[in-house]
Amino acid sequence: MIAIVSDIHGNWEALKAVLKDLGTVRPDVVVHAGDLAVNGPAHYNRPTAESHEYMSRRR
C-alpha cells in the first residue's frame, strides 16, 4: 500500500492526525508530495524548520 501526504501547509493538528492514522494503517511507502509547512492558519502554524525536523525524525 502507498500513502500520499500533501498540502499540510503548517496545519499541525492535521499532520498529527495523518501520522496517527499512518501508524495504524502502516503503508509500505509514504510519499510526501509537498507543502508541509508555510502559509497555514495562524493558530496551527509551526515554524518551518520545526515541522521539517519532526518529519525527518519519522523516517
Backbone as CSV, one residue per row, in Angstrom:
resi,resn,N_x,N_y,N_z,CA_x,CA_y,CA_z,C_x,C_y,C_z
1,MET,0.837,-1.171,0.000,0.000,0.000,0.000,0.886,1.240,0.000
2,ILE,0.489,2.242,-0.742,1.202,3.514,-0.807,0.291,4.604,-0.249
3,ALA,0.823,5.417,0.652,0.093,6.572,1.188,0.749,7.835,0.647
4,ILE,-0.068,8.779,0.235,0.431,10.060,-0.267,-0.058,11.156,0.669
5,VAL,0.889,11.944,1.174,0.588,13.050,2.080,0.993,14.341,1.378
6,SER,0.085,15.318,1.361,0.429,16.599,0.744,-0.447,17.702,1.313
7,ASP,-0.036,18.920,1.041,-0.816,20.121,1.351,-1.170,20.263,2.832
8,ILE,-0.222,19.989,3.690,-0.438,20.192,5.128,-0.422,21.689,5.456
9,HIS,0.425,22.446,4.801,0.504,23.908,4.954,0.605,24.352,6.408
10,GLY,1.374,23.638,7.206,1.597,24.043,8.579,0.459,23.711,9.527
11,ASN,-0.548,22.972,9.082,-1.665,22.606,9.953,-1.220,21.435,10.830
12,TRP,-0.662,21.780,11.984,-0.050,20.819,12.891,-1.049,19.756,13.350
13,GLU,-2.270,20.148,13.659,-3.281,19.186,14.122,-3.615,18.179,13.026
14,ALA,-3.713,18.641,11.787,-3.983,17.729,10.674,-2.813,16.777,10.463
15,LEU,-1.594,17.294,10.545,-0.416,16.456,10.371,-0.364,15.371,11.436
16,LYS,-0.624,15.731,12.686,-0.620,14.724,13.759,-1.685,13.660,13.511
17,ALA,-2.857,14.058,13.039,-3.924,13.095,12.762,-3.537,12.144,11.629
18,VAL,-2.928,12.693,10.587,-2.492,11.859,9.467,-1.421,10.869,9.927
19,LEU,-0.450,11.340,10.699,0.620,10.453,11.166,0.078,9.366,12.093
20,LYS,-0.900,9.709,12.905,-1.525,8.704,13.770,-2.210,7.640,12.919
21,ASP,-2.926,8.078,11.905,-3.599,7.143,11.013,-2.598,6.271,10.265
22,LEU,-1.504,6.863,9.798,-0.467,6.088,9.108,0.135,5.032,10.031
23,GLY,0.235,5.350,11.320,0.740,4.375,12.281,-0.181,3.184,12.427
24,THR,-1.469,3.402,12.224,-2.451,2.325,12.298,-2.505,1.532,10.992
25,VAL,-2.521,2.236,9.882,-2.645,1.610,8.562,-1.338,0.928,8.147
26,ARG,-0.212,1.521,8.497,1.130,1.011,8.219,1.360,0.696,6.733
27,PRO,1.310,1.737,5.890,1.561,1.519,4.459,3.013,1.114,4.222
28,ASP,3.251,0.502,3.080,4.620,0.106,2.713,5.484,1.314,2.399
29,VAL,4.875,2.330,1.799,5.599,3.533,1.391,4.727,4.743,1.691
30,VAL,5.363,5.802,2.195,4.682,7.079,2.371,5.400,8.092,1.495
31,VAL,4.667,8.732,0.606,5.213,9.736,-0.294,4.729,11.105,0.164
32,HIS,5.678,12.028,0.330,5.300,13.394,0.664,5.325,14.196,-0.621
33,ALA,4.168,14.732,-1.016,4.048,15.410,-2.305,4.185,16.929,-2.212
34,GLY,4.574,17.426,-1.048,4.857,18.855,-0.947,3.934,19.617,-0.023
35,ASP,4.320,20.856,0.230,3.561,21.804,1.042,3.365,21.351,2.486
36,LEU,4.463,20.974,3.134,4.409,20.576,4.540,4.185,21.773,5.443
37,ALA,4.914,22.829,5.210,4.849,23.992,6.100,4.682,25.257,5.280
38,VAL,4.409,26.344,5.955,4.261,27.676,5.382,2.820,27.885,4.887
39,ASN,2.325,29.067,5.149,1.014,29.512,4.686,-0.182,28.792,5.306
40,GLY,-0.014,28.219,6.490,-1.147,27.592,7.148,-1.883,28.584,8.019
41,PRO,-2.999,28.158,8.587,-3.735,29.033,9.505,-2.836,29.452,10.668
42,ALA,-2.907,30.693,11.075,-2.005,31.229,12.095,-2.018,30.413,13.380
43,HIS,-3.165,29.926,13.809,-3.221,29.200,15.069,-2.706,27.770,14.954
44,TYR,-2.495,27.277,13.747,-1.939,25.938,13.565,-0.482,25.971,13.115
45,ASN,-0.020,27.112,12.637,1.320,27.188,12.061,2.399,26.769,13.039
46,ARG,3.320,25.968,12.572,4.534,25.629,13.283,5.665,26.233,12.475
47,PRO,6.759,26.586,13.122,7.903,27.073,12.345,8.326,26.034,11.309
48,THR,8.677,26.488,10.137,9.043,25.588,9.048,10.126,24.609,9.457
49,ALA,11.187,25.085,10.074,12.293,24.206,10.468,11.815,23.136,11.452
50,GLU,10.947,23.498,12.369,10.444,22.536,13.354,9.596,21.453,12.675
51,SER,8.757,21.826,11.731,7.941,20.849,11.015,8.814,19.888,10.221
52,HIS,9.812,20.422,9.525,10.707,19.563,8.748,11.520,18.645,9.648
53,GLU,11.990,19.160,10.770,12.746,18.326,11.702,11.870,17.186,12.222
54,TYR,10.649,17.490,12.591,9.726,16.464,13.095,9.509,15.370,12.062
55,MET,9.268,15.757,10.813,9.044,14.765,9.762,10.301,13.969,9.465
56,SER,11.462,14.581,9.537,12.717,13.883,9.283,12.957,12.782,10.308
57,ARG,12.548,13.019,11.534,12.717,12.006,12.590,11.780,10.829,12.410
58,ARG,10.741,10.958,11.596,9.715,9.918,11.441,10.073,8.892,10.370
59,ARG,11.236,8.972,9.787,11.611,8.037,8.715,11.697,6.624,9.210
